[in-house]
Amino acid sequence: MSYQLSILDQSPVFPGTTASHALQKTVHLAQKAEEWGYSRFWVSEHHHSDQVAGSSPEVLISYLLARTNTIRVGSGGVMLQHYSPYKVAENFHVLSTLAPGRVDLGIGKAPGGLPLSTKALQFGTVTNRHDFREKISLLRKIIENSVEDDHPLAGIQATPIPHEKPEIFLLGASVNSAELAASLGISFVFAKFINSDDRILRDAAIAYRQGFPNGKFIISLAVIAAPTHAEAEELVGNRKIVKVHLQSGRSVTLQSLEQAEVFGKQAGEPFEITEQEADIIIGTPALVKEKLDQLHRNYQVNEFILHTPIEKDEERIRSFQLLSPIYQAEEDIKQTPNKEYASKK
């Protein structure tokens, strides 16, 4: 396989279950991901939600690192708009000191919740008007210990200083995000399960490669694999992508129409809600792999981070297993005798 495979887990709370159950399933999946040969296991940040349990990726990452041995664990991602870059650097330096060479720092631009949770996260803090570009640039400099001498924070260090720094990734779904990642010289993850516009994906890939030819271009996408195509279609159901478009020009992706309505009302400005079919790759493992191979060829993808939106525990775990590097390697071995026989004929 010429690209790596990783997992994004949002710790979903399925109907009739609890957040405790969801987090324990996340631990179990991380351990299985390590066993099955996945490169990374990332957890998300969502606030004030009864549908996902992962509100604090830093805390969850520390637990997952302690319950696994070799797989890289990281954030998909930390919503930097809410936090001090310095504190984020401290958190991930501690994690990297505890588990050298195993920590990823994925940074997101989205709020990760409704306007009320954003207000709560920033309540009582000093208002800071720095934009996202400034904040992520400062974060990178603090981690690399390269803050300029004329900067107001000149001489600052995020201790402890780990022997191996956390790897930084920018998560986004636009050409602007790709250009920003390239300008900072960091890895970029295009969230295709949020933005399914192939033209934007193409333009983002081109912009990133032009700005940072040797960087890691990663696509995070939704996939559902099953033993048969019919079962995969049944599992996907009638999933939609719901977006709120605010009059100010900002768009936010939500998990349901109900959440979108609440977001729009809390935003305090005119809004519009749109729905579209969810962009999910479905099918047998062979068919899904064929589609990943095609994306890899088209956009020179270094890695895919798989997100599997199934509200059934066993089928969700099985989907990751069927797509895993270990499973694919076993399937290749099974096919080898047939390939050799065919070549001799």
Phi, psi and omega in degrees: 000129186267008176219161179267158176236137179221177184232138168249123180241127180262010182050059183292139176261103183284155178307133179085001179244183183238167176297325177299316177299317181298317181290324176293325175293326176297316178299313180299317181294322177299318179294320177292322178300320176296316180296326185270001173091014176291150184278319184223157173225114183248148176238153189259176178234113176226139185245146174053049183231136174264006181257338176225144188261351187273085179265343183226086184300326181299317180292314181296320179301317182298321178291318180295321177299323180287337183260002176232176187236323188231331186293144175286140182233138183200185183260136178231058002215186172282127182276090193297336182301337184271347196232161172286127176305325180296315180293321176299316178298318178300313181304313185278341170289322176297313179300317182289333175286325178287324184224077184302135176076011184235008189245129176247138177246093175272131183246132178244156182260341185289166179284334181074017180175190181278164178305327180295319179290326175297317178298319180294319180296328184258001183292128178083001179263165178288126179293128182233122186270006179300140180277175186297319179302316179296319184291316181287328176296317178295320178302313180299318181294322178295316180295322180273001181055048184231029177295132185297153181295333181264008178280146178304336179257022180306132179092353181291143175228137176267094183269153359288151177274112183285153177296323176238121183291152172293146177277133184261137177229142171256129178260134180196177180217035182212165176293322180301319179294320178297318179294322179296314179301317180296318181294331179272350181070039179236164181293151182234135177243115178272122183275085182290336179284350174260316179240108185264010181287110183295332178293319179291320177301313180300312182294324178294318179297317180296314181298318181292316181294323178292322182276334184211077188303328184262009182282169177271119174256118187237143174243129172258124185219161178270131180222146173223117178247145178212164180303329177232155179295324181298319179292322178299318178296322179294321181292325183291329177061215183247066185275141182234157168257123182251128181235142172254126179249110182275153181299332180290351177108350180278142175237140181227137178267129180242170185266351180199164176296323181298315178297322180296318178298316180296317180300312182300318181292320180288335182293335175075027178210160179304144183213163176226143180247133176235152176236146173212161179299137178293140180271094184233129174276122183233157175143193175289163178306320180296318181291317178298317179299321179299320180289323175295318178301320181293316177298321178300315180292319185291324188236011180052053183282130178278333188199149172243134174251117190267132176239128186236099184275074178242132181268038176222120186303306187295315181293326179293313178298318181298322179300314178297322179296316182295333181263358188290154177304322180296315180296316180297321178295320179295321179294321178298320179296319179297325183278342185302312180303320179295322180293319181294320180296317181296321181291327179289326178293000000 
